[in-house]
Amino acid sequence: MWWARGWEPVRVPYQPSSSTADSSLPPLSRPQLAEARRVRAAELFEDGVSNAEIARAVGACSESVRRWRRVWETGGASALRRRAATGRPAK
């Protein structure tokens, strides 16, 4: 294996809430989930939570959280929102 001996991946059990399990709403797409993760991180930045704690809370690596914090400090929470795709529009 490529990781150091003794390293165990952290698994966070997912329990869907009863309100979303019974609803007729479609599940969030991958980009929507990523944006939700960044927005949650922005809320935690405002509360003064450390990068390591945020990484554990949202399920991201600490380097991503550091990058998000730099973006958040310069542009606020709106800078962490998803942007429209660039390039030629699809047919």
ABEGO torsion letter per residue (X at the ends): XABBBGBBBBBBBBBBBAAAAABABBBBBAAAAAAAAAAAAAAAAAAGBBAAAAAAAAGBBAAAAAAAAAAAAAAEAAAABBBBBBEBBBX
